[in-house]
Amino acid sequence: MTGMDKNQRLLERIRRTFRTRSAQLGLAAGLLFIITGLAMGFSKPVRDAAPITETQLMDIALPAIERAAKPVSTAEAGAEESVSPAEPEPDWQDVVVKSGQSLDSIFRQQGYSANLLHQILGLSNTTRQLSRIKPGQVFQFANDESNQFRSMRVALDETLRLTVRDSGEELVAEEELRQIESRIEHASGVINDSLFLAGQRAGMSDNLIMKLANIFGWDIDFVLDIRQGDQFHLIYEKLYREGEYLRDGDILAATFVNQDNRFQAVRRIQDEKTEYYAPDGRNMRKAFLRAPLNFSYISSRFNPRRFHPILKRVKAHNGIDYRAPKGTPVYAAGDGKVIRSAYSEYNGHHVFIQHGNNIVTKYLHFTKRAVKNGQRVKQGKTIGYVGATGLAQAPHLHYEFVVDGVHRNPRTVKMPKADPLPEAELVAFLSTASPYLDQLRLMEDQLLLASQD
């Protein structure tokens, strides 16, 4: 069969999928856009492909994020508000707070009196907090025709903005909730060198790349397991405030193909907590982290017959040595109780944690410990920092995984699986997940079609 015949068959398959999905979901226009306008970026072995651009993928209903404006005035409660013609937008001048600056010095630079600042700080509890400003904050000022103070505004957080204005009779402080809009975007890529470089070529921010790695971090070691030709596809939110890009939001769904193994995850929000689940309803978050730190490389592997470089004799190496810079945080691999936090000649500063199912994890050669004996810890809590104390030649973490008193290789030991969602919750989850999984499948098909073009 010729390459053209294969392409025609794959194209027809995608078209049939589009027609089916359109009838079911009413998304014909959005889906047609994918096949006609989706620009993919690939690394080798895919050649001469166009760089990926981020565009709106489809209109999937999202939890409401937009908020209506809610002014809060210092005017007396119950006072009747007068209706006046809309004033033109002030000519705002931005002032970025520098290190060591105070609001008093900023006011003086703007030519305002200390008395004006005193009046503003006394308007409300919110304005009183303006005395504590931080470098990088942006204050905006506007003057009237006589070059006198007219108004000032500053963002209190992503959604709340404070405005102080001179009404002509008094100073008035208002707090305004600013509208946040969520738009659905997508990205895909093929790895030729590293996840970060492939993600950047796909137009993804570093923060979004880290979110993707964190979702699949229980199944994939992004330092050791990544191979050329691995690929990823994700659907995610971009947040805009008043029409301007603010930041990336959550990843809604993602596929990662690692060494021909396909991993998928879909976001689920329960009790205001965001988690990611596989299509079978199992939580992507496993009972144990595969590696309890961000490391540079493995300097010594699990080896019962290793020749010890310091003792100069064969001595079992019952764990893995992760090389990392001194001071790198080390995390608890799973929930448990600290049964030993101490110092010894060989282990240096070390921590042992008892988990369920008769599992103990051991962490050696810290430069400093961050937990105490008897303390209960959650997975991901910092328990110490990489060092070279005890019998160690260079900064690294020696990590052991012990099951029923027997040392196991931390990189290959079979981890306990998470329980799937209860049946009723699973049905609801699959109903929500299905459109996302369909879109991810279409993105994979589009990638395959482009690679054979």
Residue pairs with C-beta under 8 A, 6 or more apart in sequence:
3 452
6 452
7 449
7 452
7 453
10 445
10 448
10 449
10 452
11 449
13 445
14 35
14 442
14 445
14 446
14 449
15 35
17 438
17 441
17 442
17 445
18 28
18 31
18 32
18 35
18 442
21 27
21 31
21 438
22 28
22 31
25 435
27 58
27 59
30 56
30 57
30 58
30 59
31 58
31 442
33 55
33 57
34 57
34 58
34 439
34 442
34 443
34 446
35 442
35 446
37 55
38 55
38 186
38 443
38 446
39 50
39 51
39 52
39 53
39 55
40 49
40 50
40 52
40 188
40 189
40 446
40 447
40 450
41 49
41 50
41 51
41 52
41 188
41 189
41 190
41 201
41 202
41 203
42 49
42 189
42 190
42 447
42 450
42 451
43 189
43 190
43 191
43 192
43 193
43 198
43 201
43 228
44 190
44 192
44 228
45 228
45 229
45 451
46 190
46 447
46 450
46 451
49 450
49 451
51 201
51 203
52 187
52 188
52 189
52 201
52 202
52 203
53 203
54 185
54 186
54 187
54 202
54 203
54 204
54 238
55 185
55 186
56 183
56 184
56 185
57 184
57 185
57 186
57 235
57 439
58 184
58 435
58 439
59 184
60 184
60 252
60 435
60 436
62 182
62 184
62 237
63 269
65 180
65 181
65 182
65 239
66 179
66 180
66 181
67 159
67 177
67 178
67 179
67 180
68 177
68 179
69 176
69 177
69 178
69 179
70 175
70 176
70 177
71 174
71 175
71 176
72 173
72 174
72 175
73 172
73 173
73 174
74 123
74 124
74 171
74 172
74 173
75 81
75 172
90 142
90 150
90 151
91 142
91 143
92 140
92 141
92 142
92 153
93 140
93 141
93 142
94 138
94 139
94 140
95 106
95 109
95 110
95 138
95 139
95 140
95 141
96 136
96 137
96 138
97 106
97 133
97 134
97 135
97 136
97 137
97 138
97 139
98 135
99 135
101 133
101 135
102 133
103 117
103 130
103 131
103 133
103 139
104 114
104 117
106 139
107 113
107 114
107 116
107 117
108 114
110 141
111 147
112 149
116 149
119 171
120 127
120 130
120 152
120 164
120 171
120 173
121 127
121 128
121 130
121 131
122 128
123 164
123 171
123 172
123 173
124 173
126 156
126 162
126 173
126 175
127 162
127 164
127 173
130 154
130 162
137 154
137 155
138 154
138 155
139 152
139 153
139 154
140 152
140 153
140 154
141 149
141 151
141 152
142 150
142 151
142 152
143 149
143 150
144 150
144 166
149 166
150 165
150 166
151 163
151 164
151 165
151 166
152 163
152 164
152 165
153 161
153 162
153 163
153 164
154 161
154 162
155 161
155 162
156 162
156 175
158 180
158 241
158 246
159 177
159 178
159 180
159 241
160 175
160 176
160 177
160 178
161 175
161 176
161 178
162 173
162 174
162 175
162 176
163 173
163 174
163 175
163 176
164 171
164 172
164 173
164 174
165 171
165 172
165 174
166 172
178 241
178 242
179 241
179 242
180 239
180 240
180 241
180 246
181 239
181 240
181 241
181 243
182 237
182 238
182 239
182 240
182 249
183 237
183 238
183 239
183 240
184 235
184 236
184 237
184 238
184 252
185 235
185 236
185 237
185 238
186 233
186 234
186 235
186 236
186 439
186 443
187 199
187 202
187 203
187 204
187 208
187 232
187 233
187 234
187 236
188 202
188 231
188 232
188 233
188 234
188 443
188 446
188 447
189 198
189 199
189 201
189 202
189 231
189 232
190 198
190 229
190 230
190 231
190 447
191 198
191 226
191 227
191 228
191 229
191 230
191 231
191 232
192 198
192 228
193 228
194 226
195 209
195 212
195 213
195 222
195 226
195 232
196 206
196 209
198 232
199 206
199 208
199 209
199 212
199 232
200 206
200 209
204 212
205 248
207 247
207 248
208 236
208 248
208 251
211 236
211 248
211 250
211 251
212 232
212 234
212 251
212 254
212 256
213 222
215 251
215 254
215 265
215 276
215 284
216 222
216 254
216 256
216 258
216 263
216 265
216 284
217 289
217 290
218 284
218 285
218 286
218 289
218 290
218 415
219 258
219 263
219 284
219 286
219 290
220 226
220 256
220 258
220 263
221 290
221 291
221 411
223 291
223 295
223 296
223 297
224 298
224 411
225 258
225 259
226 258
227 258
227 259
230 256
230 257
230 258
230 259
231 256
231 257
231 444
231 447
232 254
232 255
232 256
232 257
233 254
233 255
233 440
233 443
233 444
233 447
234 251
234 253
234 254
234 255
235 251
235 252
235 253
235 254
235 436
235 439
235 440
236 248
236 249
236 250
236 251
236 252
237 248
237 249
237 250
237 252
238 245
238 247
238 248
238 249
239 245
239 246
239 247
239 248
239 249
240 246
250 267
250 274
251 265
251 267
251 276
252 266
252 267
252 436
253 264
253 265
253 266
253 267
253 433
253 436
253 437
253 439
253 440
254 264
254 265
254 440
255 262
255 263
255 264
255 440
255 443
255 444
256 262
256 263
256 264
257 263
257 444
263 278
264 278
264 279
264 437
264 440
265 276
265 277
265 278
265 284
266 276
266 277
266 279
266 429
266 432
266 433
266 436
266 437
267 274
267 275
267 276
268 274
268 275
268 276
268 277
268 429
268 432
269 275
275 283
275 284
275 285
276 283
276 284
276 285
277 283
277 284
277 421
277 429
277 433
278 284
279 430
279 433
279 437
280 420
281 420
281 421
281 425
281 426
281 429
281 430
282 417
282 418
282 419
282 420
282 421
283 418
285 379
285 418
286 415
286 416
286 417
286 418
287 334
287 335
287 355
287 356
287 379
287 415
287 416
287 418
288 333
288 334
288 355
288 359
288 361
288 379
288 401
288 415
288 416
289 331
289 333
289 334
289 379
289 380
290 410
290 411
290 415
291 322
291 399
291 410
292 330
292 331
292 332
292 333
292 361
292 363
292 397
292 399
293 322
293 324
293 328
293 329
293 330
293 331
293 386
293 397
294 324
294 328
295 322
295 323
295 324
295 328
295 397
296 322
296 323
296 324
296 325
297 322
297 323
298 320
298 321
298 322
298 323
299 321
299 322
299 323
299 394
299 396
300 306
300 317
300 320
300 321
301 317
301 320
301 321
301 411
302 317
302 318
302 319
302 320
302 407
302 409
302 410
302 411
302 412
303 316
303 317
304 316
304 317
304 318
305 314
305 316
306 314
306 315
306 316
306 317
307 313
307 314
307 315
308 314
308 315
308 317
309 393
310 391
310 393
311 391
316 407
318 400
318 407
319 362
319 364
319 398
319 399
319 400
319 401
319 407
319 410
320 398
320 399
320 409
320 410
320 411
321 396
321 397
321 398
321 399
322 396
322 397
322 399
323 394
323 395
323 396
324 386
324 395
324 396
324 397
325 386
325 395
326 367
326 385
326 386
326 387
326 388
326 395
327 367
327 385
327 386
327 387
328 385
328 386
328 395
328 397
329 382
329 384
329 385
329 386
330 363
330 366
330 382
330 383
330 384
330 385
330 386
330 397
331 379
331 380
331 381
331 382
331 383
332 353
332 361
332 377
332 378
332 379
332 380
332 381
332 383
333 353
333 361
333 379
333 399
333 401
334 353
334 355
334 359
334 361
334 379
335 355
335 356
335 376
335 377
335 378
335 379
336 353
336 354
336 355
336 356
336 361
336 376
336 377
337 353
337 354
337 374
337 375
337 376
337 377
338 351
338 352
338 353
338 354
338 371
338 372
338 373
338 374
338 375
338 376
338 377
338 383
339 352
339 353
339 354
339 360
339 373
340 350
340 351
340 352
340 373
341 350
341 351
341 352
341 369
341 371
341 372
341 373
341 375
342 349
342 350
342 373
343 349
343 350
343 389
343 390
344 350
344 390
345 390
345 391
346 390
346 391
347 364
347 365
347 390
347 391
348 364
348 365
348 366
348 387
348 388
348 389
348 390
348 391
348 392
349 365
349 366
349 367
349 368
349 369
349 384
349 387
349 389
349 390
350 362
350 363
350 364
350 365
350 366
350 369
350 390
351 362
351 363
351 366
351 369
351 371
351 383
351 384
352 360
352 361
352 362
352 363
353 360
353 361
353 362
353 363
353 377
353 383
354 360
355 361
357 403
357 416
358 403
358 404
358 405
359 401
359 402
359 403
360 402
361 399
361 400
361 401
361 402
362 398
362 399
362 400
362 402
363 383
363 384
363 397
363 398
363 399
364 390
364 392
364 397
364 398
364 399
364 400
365 386
365 387
365 388
365 389
365 390
365 392
365 395
365 396
365 397
365 398
366 384
366 385
366 386
366 387
366 389
366 397
367 384
367 385
367 386
367 387
367 388
367 389
367 395
368 384
368 385
368 387
369 383
369 384
370 382
370 383
370 384
370 385
371 377
371 381
371 383
371 384
377 383
386 395
386 396
386 397
387 395
388 394
388 395
388 396
392 398
399 410
400 407
400 410
401 407
401 408
401 409
401 410
401 413
402 408
403 413
420 426
421 429
